[in-house]
Amino acid sequence: MQEIKAGLCAYGMSGKLFHAPFLNAHPGFSLNAVVERHKHEAADKYPDIRHFRSVEDMIHDPEVDLVIVNTPVQTHAEFAEMALQAGKHVIVEKPFTVNAQQAEDLVELAAKKKLFLSVYQNRRFDRDYLQVKKMIDSGKLGKIREAEIRFDRFRTQPSHKQHKEDPQLPGSGALHDLGSHLIDQAIQLFGMPTRVFGDTFSMKGAAFANDYFEIILFYADGLRVRIISSAFAKEAAWAYAVHGDQGSFLQQRSDHQEAELAAGAVPTGKDWQQPLTETDGLLHYSTSDTYRTALYSIPGNYMDYYQAIYHHLIFDEAAPSPGHEIINNMKIIDAVLRSSASGMVITL
């Protein structure tokens, strides 16, 4: 099997949980290099990995084919551009960039260099999202008229990560951090809206970046999609609610891949992504009869992302979340910020 040598720009939570375990487990990738400015945690876990003290040195190393930019969002554009200029394929952790202009510039550069550029939109592979997509695609709900996607947490204290909490830093806050996932899911399910309204706010106070947002996506056919996240939700609502002219589907947020990875699970182990023991969805629809039933969601697997990356780079198959596709995500984030500041609905 042809091997792709990958290098991580950082070894924080993203590197430890979402990238290194999958690159190490997939037979087509070599977890070749990592940047840790002050520690050696990656080498303790992966003894054969090569250690760098600077992103620049790792990016320009001839043994690295694929660079994963998993640093704070404020550095994504800089490091992704550096990697593309060095002739490397690039995966950028979400959010893609701070704004749509940066995203467009990177996509243009990747095309010019004939290199692959992808954004790590791993929540396309969450079991709860996949179940919602399955229900919509089944046609049982009929024509979709409204939907809501939520990601609520109870995190009332600041994280002390400046790149996420400082309101003066572009790209900080929950809108970029979580909104980049939820907006991506909405576009995947329903397409690109024509207009956007948004409200962002810091419930922790003005000294911190937004930890609450509410977005309404308006579609040409009348569909409305609400996207909401709060850091002050001790009891979370249904994560997804989809209503059509024949029925409704409600889905809990039930994907446990992140928790399993944090507990040390190996993504190719026999216990990885076992079926649920309790139902997590509710389908209520009518045809000639009315049906109301609880459902189990289908398993997701973040390895599917890296499998698709490998098949794209080696066999030129369809690419997962290519950069040109994610420009739309950033356009909506830009529109939400403009809408929140002006109180106006923004036309895209």
HELIX and SHEET records of a PDB file:
HELIX    1   1 MET A   13  MET A   13  1                                   1    
HELIX    2   2 SER A   14  HIS A   19  3                                   6    
HELIX    3   3 ALA A   20  ALA A   25  1                                   6    
HELIX    4   4 GLU A   41  LYS A   45  1                                   5    
HELIX    5   5 VAL A   55  ILE A   59  1                                   5    
HELIX    6   6 VAL A   73  THR A   75  5                                   3    
HELIX    7   7 HIS A   76  GLN A   85  1                                  10    
HELIX    8   8 ALA A  100  LYS A  113  1                                  14    
HELIX    9   9 ASN A  122  PHE A  125  5                                   4    
HELIX   10  10 ARG A  127  SER A  138  1                                  12    
HELIX   11  11 GLN A  162  GLU A  165  1                                   4    
HELIX   12  12 ALA A  174  ASP A  177  1                                   4    
HELIX   13  13 GLY A  179  PHE A  190  1                                  12    
HELIX   14  14 GLN A  257  ALA A  262  1                                   6    
HELIX   15  15 MET A  303  PHE A  315  1                                  13    
HELIX   16  16 GLY A  323  SER A  342  1                                  20    
SHEET    1   A 6 ARG A  50  PHE A  52  0                                        
SHEET    2   A 6 PHE A  29  VAL A  35  1                                        
SHEET    3   A 6 ILE A   4  LEU A   8  1                                        
SHEET    4   A 6 LEU A  66  VAL A  69  1                                        
SHEET    5   A 6 HIS A  89  GLU A  93  1                                        
SHEET    6   A 6 LEU A 117  TYR A 120  1                                        
SHEET    1   B 9 THR A 290  LEU A 295  0                                        
SHEET    2   B 9 GLY A 281  SER A 286 -1                                        
SHEET    3   B 9 GLY A 247  GLN A 251 -1                                        
SHEET    4   B 9 TYR A 240  GLY A 244 -1                                        
SHEET    5   B 9 ILE A 144  ARG A 150 -1                                        
SHEET    6   B 9 ARG A 224  SER A 230  1                                        
SHEET    7   B 9 TYR A 212  PHE A 218 -1                                        
SHEET    8   B 9 ARG A 195  PHE A 201 -1                                        
SHEET    9   B 9 ILE A 346  THR A 347 -1                                        
END                                                                             
